[in-house]
Amino acid sequence: MNPIDLIIDLATQVRRRLGCSTPDYRQLLFDELQERLGGLSLDRVLEIGPRDGEDTRRLLTLSPNSLILVDLPDKEKRVADWLNKLERS
């Protein structure tokens, strides 16, 4: 299976793992991504709708050469607030 197909299939795999419980699905999704990458290094990561920055922090642990964040214009201030905190840490 090629890498794109593996990533597209992530949501299905996470839903299966969740079953009826309500664990941190975002952590489960990231764990599944790490497992599928199998140590492969990433050149670029595109995060669409970074929300609160929690997933951004996780993605940064993969040490991509670049991380691109895309969100709606009305979310700019919220993203800038947590992004500034993230850059300082």
C-alpha positions in Angstrom: 0.0 0.0 0.0 1.4 3.4 -0.9 1.9 6.1 1.8 -1.1 8.2 0.7 -3.4 5.2 0.9 -2.1 4.4 4.4 -2.8 7.9 5.6 -6.3 8.0 4.0 -7.1 4.8 5.8 -6.1 6.2 9.2 -9.6 7.5 10.1 -11.2 4.1 9.5 -8.5 2.3 11.6 -9.0 4.8 14.5 -12.8 4.4 14.4 -12.3 0.7 14.7 -9.9 1.0 17.6 -12.3 3.4 19.5 -15.2 1.1 19.5 -17.7 2.4 22.1 -15.1 4.0 24.4 -14.0 7.6 24.3 -10.2 7.8 24.6 -8.2 10.6 23.2 -8.9 9.9 19.5 -6.3 12.6 18.5 -3.6 10.7 20.3 -4.7 7.4 18.8 -4.7 8.9 15.4 -1.1 10.3 15.9 0.0 6.9 17.3 -1.4 5.2 14.2 0.4 7.7 12.0 3.7 7.1 13.7 3.3 3.3 13.4 2.5 3.6 9.7 5.5 5.9 9.1 7.7 3.3 10.7 10.5 5.8 11.4 10.3 7.3 7.9 11.5 10.9 8.0 9.2 13.6 6.6 10.1 16.5 4.4 6.9 18.4 4.7 3.7 18.1 6.8 0.5 19.9 6.0 -1.9 20.4 8.9 -5.4 21.6 7.9 -7.4 23.2 10.8 -4.7 23.1 13.5 -7.4 24.0 16.2 -5.6 24.3 19.5 -2.1 23.3 18.6 -2.1 20.0 20.4 -1.7 18.0 17.1 0.8 20.5 15.9 3.0 19.8 18.9 2.7 16.1 18.2 3.5 16.6 14.5 6.6 18.5 15.4 8.0 15.5 17.3 8.3 13.8 13.9 10.9 16.5 13.0 9.6 17.4 9.6 11.8 19.8 7.5 8.7 22.1 7.4 5.3 22.2 8.9 2.6 24.1 7.1 -0.6 25.2 8.9 -3.7 26.1 7.1 -6.9 27.4 8.7 -9.8 29.7 8.1 -9.1 33.4 8.2 -11.4 34.0 11.2 -9.2 31.5 13.2 -6.0 33.5 12.6 -5.8 35.2 16.1 -6.5 32.0 18.0 -3.8 30.1 16.0 -1.3 33.0 16.4 -1.9 33.0 20.2 -1.0 29.3 20.7 1.7 29.4 18.0 3.5 32.2 19.8 3.5 30.1 23.0 4.7 27.0 21.1 7.6 28.9 19.5 8.8 30.2 22.9 8.8 26.7 24.4 
